Amino acid sequence: MELVREYTAHQSEPAFETLVARYVNLVYSTALRRMSDPHQAEEVTQAVFIILARKAGSLGSKTILPSWLHRAGCFVAADVVKTDSH
């Protein structure tokens, strides 16, 4: 969460880049397990980090970031699957 706070307080691109580098595999693997299409999993991963950038300031200090990212990946992937099935 220290990197999230750094990003939020100073709009620090290096802090956000570090967050992405640290957690991109977690988010991608979560998405890939949900949809089994590598291209869609990449799109979900990108969407999750866009959401993180937007919501970073509202995350509480007790937020467990890997868990938050995993859940966000599940929600975004489910939305994509739902949209594709209609």
Secondary structure, DSSP 8 states (H G I E B T S, - for coil): -HHHHHHHHH--HHHHHHHHHHHHHHHHHHHHHHH--HHHHHHHHHHHHHHHHHHGGGS-TT--HHHHHHHHHHHHHHHHHHHHT-
